[in-house]
Structure formats: structure tokens, C-alpha cells
Amino acid sequence: MGRYNEIATTMKNDPDSLEPIFYEGPDGTLIVMDWAAGFLDAVKLRWKSWEPLVKHRRANILLQPLIILGDEDGFFEHRNSPHEREFCAAKPNVIKTCAVGICDFWQDQRPDRQRVNPRRQSRRRRRTR
């Protein structure tokens, strides 16, 4: 719960400072596949809740890199085009960008929580008089 609270606070107050935790290989290479695969497993657990993002015409692109990076077969690890090598080298930043973008998507989907229900407000006023 401590890590969850840390992430939730970071995403609310300063999403750019998010630091996902990745395994590190013996040679110092960050292993992001487990993070991406775990994220996608969590999405599958609550598929109905994630449908607004998955079905969104533009925002669903935020899941595509996670699907690629979470691929256990490592399809992109063995590709040789310059774009594929660049993508693989930027994996930690790609995950951070996707996570922040997904958070922004959900924030935009929420109704304004600052709005006060007029009936409740008027009841409060009556009680305080």
C-alpha cells in the first residue's frame, strides 16, 4: 500500500517525477518487460473498467508500447531497424510516458470533483443557521 500511495501522490502532484521500478540485469540493463506485463495483467483483471481507454479512438495508443514491451517473446528485442533499436533503448522513458499519459486520460474522464451539489449546499446552510 505504501508504494501505491507513493505512486498516487506522485501522479496527482508531480507526474513528471514518476520513477517506475524495474529489475536490473547483471550488466546493468533495465528489464522493463516484467513491469509492462504486470501492468497489462492488472488491466486484464478489471477489463470492463479499462474499456473507456481501450476503446478510445486516440488514447488507446498509450497501451500499444506496453503491449510490445510486455511481450514475453521479446519480438522487438531482436529487430534491427534504427527505429526499433531506438525504441528498445528508450524503454524506461516509454513506460513513464505511457503511465503519465494514461493517468492524464483518466483524470480527464472524471467529473469535476470540486463541484458542489446545490441541494446539499443549501441543506448545510439551513443547518448552520
C-alpha positions as CSV (number, residue, x, y, z in Angstrom):
1,M,0.0,0.0,0.0
2,G,2.9,2.3,0.7
3,R,4.1,2.1,-3.0
4,Y,0.5,2.5,-4.2
5,N,0.1,5.7,-2.1
6,E,3.5,7.0,-3.3
7,I,2.5,6.5,-6.9
8,A,-0.9,8.0,-6.4
9,T,0.5,11.1,-4.7
10,T,3.2,11.5,-7.4
11,M,0.7,11.2,-10.2
12,K,-1.5,13.8,-8.6
13,N,1.1,16.3,-7.6
14,D,4.1,15.9,-10.0
15,P,3.6,13.1,-12.6
16,D,6.9,14.0,-14.3
17,S,8.8,12.8,-11.2
18,L,7.3,9.3,-11.5
19,E,10.1,6.7,-11.2
20,P,8.9,3.2,-12.1
21,I,10.9,0.4,-10.5
22,F,12.5,-2.0,-13.0
23,Y,14.6,-5.1,-12.5
24,E,18.2,-4.6,-13.5
25,G,20.2,-7.3,-15.3
26,P,23.7,-8.3,-14.4
27,D,25.1,-6.0,-17.0
28,G,23.1,-3.0,-15.7
29,T,20.4,-3.2,-18.4
30,L,17.0,-2.3,-17.2
31,I,14.4,-5.1,-17.7
32,V,11.1,-3.4,-18.4
33,M,9.2,-6.4,-19.7
34,D,8.1,-7.5,-16.3
35,W,6.7,-4.1,-15.5
36,A,4.8,-3.8,-18.7
37,A,3.5,-7.4,-18.5
38,G,2.4,-6.8,-14.9
39,F,0.6,-3.6,-15.9
40,L,-1.2,-5.5,-18.7
41,D,-2.2,-8.3,-16.3
42,A,-3.7,-5.7,-14.0
43,V,-5.7,-4.3,-17.0
44,K,-7.0,-7.8,-17.7
45,L,-8.2,-8.2,-14.2
46,R,-10.5,-5.2,-14.5
47,W,-11.1,-5.3,-18.2
48,K,-14.6,-3.6,-18.0
49,S,-13.1,-0.7,-16.1
50,W,-10.4,-0.2,-18.7
51,E,-12.7,-0.3,-21.7
52,P,-13.0,3.5,-22.0
53,L,-9.3,3.8,-22.6
54,V,-9.1,0.7,-24.8
55,K,-11.9,1.8,-27.0
56,H,-10.9,5.5,-27.1
57,R,-10.1,6.4,-30.7
58,R,-6.9,8.2,-29.9
59,A,-5.9,7.5,-26.3
60,N,-5.6,3.7,-26.8
61,I,-2.3,4.3,-28.4
62,L,-0.9,4.7,-24.9
63,L,-1.3,0.9,-24.4
64,Q,0.5,-0.1,-27.6
65,P,4.1,0.3,-26.3
66,L,3.2,-1.6,-23.1
67,I,1.8,-4.4,-25.2
68,I,5.0,-4.5,-27.2
69,L,7.3,-4.2,-24.2
70,G,5.3,-6.8,-22.2
71,D,5.7,-9.4,-24.9
72,E,7.4,-12.4,-23.4
73,D,8.8,-13.4,-26.7
74,G,10.8,-10.2,-26.9
75,F,9.9,-9.6,-30.5
76,F,11.3,-6.1,-30.6
77,E,14.5,-7.1,-28.8
78,H,15.8,-8.8,-31.9
79,R,14.8,-6.3,-34.5
80,N,17.5,-4.4,-36.4
81,S,15.9,-1.3,-37.9
82,P,17.1,2.1,-36.4
83,H,13.6,2.9,-35.2
84,E,13.3,-0.4,-33.4
85,R,16.7,-0.1,-31.8
86,E,15.8,3.5,-30.7
87,F,12.5,2.2,-29.2
88,C,14.3,-0.5,-27.3
89,A,16.9,1.9,-25.9
90,A,14.2,4.3,-24.7
91,K,12.1,1.6,-22.9
92,P,12.2,3.1,-19.4
93,N,11.1,6.6,-20.7
94,V,8.4,5.0,-22.9
95,I,6.9,3.3,-19.9
96,K,7.0,6.5,-17.9
97,T,5.4,8.5,-20.8
98,C,2.6,5.9,-21.2
99,A,1.9,5.8,-17.5
100,V,1.6,9.5,-17.2
101,G,-0.5,9.7,-20.4
102,I,-2.8,7.0,-19.0
103,C,-3.2,8.9,-15.7
104,D,-4.0,12.1,-17.6
105,F,-6.6,10.2,-19.7
106,W,-8.4,9.0,-16.5
107,Q,-8.2,12.5,-14.9
108,D,-9.9,13.9,-18.0
109,Q,-12.6,11.3,-17.7
110,R,-13.5,12.1,-14.1
111,P,-16.3,14.6,-13.4
112,D,-15.2,17.8,-11.7
113,R,-14.9,16.8,-8.0
114,Q,-14.9,20.4,-6.9
115,R,-18.5,21.0,-7.9
116,V,-20.8,21.1,-5.0
117,N,-24.3,19.6,-5.2
118,P,-26.6,22.7,-4.8
119,R,-29.1,20.8,-2.8
120,R,-26.5,19.6,-0.3
121,Q,-25.0,23.0,0.0
122,S,-28.4,24.6,0.8
123,R,-29.1,21.9,3.4
124,R,-25.8,22.7,5.1
125,R,-26.7,26.4,5.2
126,R,-30.0,25.7,6.8
127,R,-28.4,23.6,9.5
128,T,-25.9,26.2,10.4
129,R,-28.4,29.0,10.9
